[in-house]
Amino acid sequence: MECHPKMGSGVKATAGAIIEEQRCPITNKFANIITSGRWFEAGDENVIVLSGKTAEKNNIEVSDIVNLNLGKLGTLEWEVVGTYRVV
């Protein structure tokens, strides 16, 4: 099993509350399991992976383009390449 560490606080706030608290046996950190699409890959630009709950709540699917307001940096378009759930 490949485990991905829990994302930083900025993404956590967007992705919603984390309910389950199980640590990955490989990294001893919280893990995200891809439920559709894929995880980030080398060379990716302007792509995002959302929690499945956030995607469902906002009717967002893999390959959709979403606009993210980055405050002083402006609003940028990002392609959704995957969804995950925390295990």
Buried (B, 14 or more C-beta within 10 A) or exposed (E): EEBBEBBEEEBBEEBEEEEEEEEBEEEEEBBBBBEBBEBEEEEEEEBBBBBBBBBEEEEBEBEBEBEEEEEEEEEEEBBBBBBBBBB
